[in-house]
């Protein structure tokens, strides 16, 4: 944040979203990591699906700074309770009933991370007081193959992660662990992957700073492109318009039958992009891919900006764009990573002409563009 040319410190409460499918070990990990002295002042919100809460009794945190949301998942039926619970915690902390430096939300194993992230970003009263720091997803090494193949929720949790914590890896052999870790990195090249035994995690596994502070050491470009296939954006000669139209109208619901087909790819563009054209393009990409778009993240070279703009989205929720004062390295190209389910790479590649021409054209008026006009323009 900047004010009158000066850096303004963000005093909002950092939030870690702790997720993972049923039985991954979230409560065990939370119980261990909260004992760390660096996490003094950490409040906990625990969500359980049943009407009678049990997990909050298993977490060694003071009663005043632990809250339970039962009988519903915070991504759907209990979503309103989440906002009220966070505000109640904030109010009690303001009344000096306890110290509130940071917050962990432990979701039920059936929670979709996207709607929870959207609440934190879009509800004004929450966005003014809380800031998403990290999404940490636990993966049960013993059941990962079965879970990731059959459970779409587990795929969404994995691809939303900034940090993936692999649990129970001591219960499978070393080759299986290595193969699983490699698979997780392919599915989400942006996330760090750590192995934790018996819940012995560290504070930096929950609070990395990657979401709220692009200048932090954890916010690095290298991992984004290590395993992703690159699409070089150059002007494209679109001749087969019938195939293009089919690409736009195909329902993303077909992806539900092949949820294991996770694609990770990136696009690269040399020239600076007009800001308005970029956001029209991003809006269209979200409409085009629908639920098949799991993650988008990147550094963008916008016209007139000295440093890169950071874009970050999970499913339908796009974070506020963050402006960095300077580029982190000598590479000033626009680089955007996508994680999609079952399809998306070819469809997004079909829109490359629009964005590439947006970086070079001098007479166009991108402010008057729209997703509908974009479809007409590239077809």
C-alpha positions, 0 to 999 in steps of 0.5 A: 500500500502507498500513500502520498508516495510513501509506503503504508504498512498493512496492519490487517490481520494475516490469515492462513487457510488450512485445508485438506481432504478428510483424514489428512491430519489438519487438527494434528498439525494445528495442535503441534504448530500452535505450540511454537512460540512464534505463533503466540497471538494466533487465533483459530477458527475451526469448521466442522461439517456435523452439528456437534463439534469435536475437533476444537476440543482437540486443539490446544488453544486458549478458549477465548481465541478459538471459535467453532463453526459447526453444522455446515461447511464455511464454503456454503451453508455456514458462509455467513457464520464465517464472517460473523465469527471473524468479526466477533474475534476481532471485536473481542481482541479490540476489547483486549480480551486476548492478543490477535496477531494472526488467524488460522481457519481450519476448514472441513475436509469437504470445503472448497477453498475458492468461496472462502477466499472470495469472502475474505477478499470481497466482503468489505468489513473483512477485507478492511481487517483481515488479509489472506496470507497463505493457503496451506493444503495437507495431502495424505500420502497413503490415500492421495492417489485414490483421493485425487482421482475420485474427489474433485474437492481434493483437487481444488484444495491442492491447486489452490495451495501456496504450501502443500504439506505431505503427511504420512509419507513414512507409511509408504516407501521412498519411491512412492513418496518421491513419485507422489511429490513429483506429481503434486509439483506438476499439478501445482508448480507454484506451491512449495511441497514439504513432508511433515511427520506426526504433524510437526509443521513449522510456522512458515508452513502456515504463514509464508507471506506469498499472498499478502506480500509479493516482495517477501522471499517466499514470493519467487518466480522460479517455481512457477515455470519449472514444470509448466509448458510455455505458450509464447504469445505471438500474433495468431492466424485464425482460419478455422473459425468453426473449431474456435467457436466450438472451443468457446461453447464447449461446456466445462462440466465435461471436465468433471469426468476427467478431473485427474487431467490437470494442466499446468502451463504458462504464457509469456509476452515480451511487450508491455500490455495496456492495463484495460486490455489485460483485465478484459482478457482475464475476465473473458478467460474466467468466463471461457474456462468456468470451473475448469480454471483452478488457478491463475498467477503471474507478473505482468508488464503493464504500460507505464508501470516501472515494476510488475503488477501481480495477478492472482486468482483462485477459481472465480475469485481474482485478488486485488492487483498488487503493484511491485516497486521493482522487478525481482530479476532481469526478466521483465516479460509478462509471465502468467501461469494457469492451472486448469482441469481437463482442458484449457491450454488450447482454448486460452492459446486461441485468445493469444492474438487479442493480448499480443495485439494489445501489447503492440497496437497504438490506435485501439481503445481497450477501455471499450472492449468487453468479453462479448467484443473479444469473442467477436474480435478473435473470431 
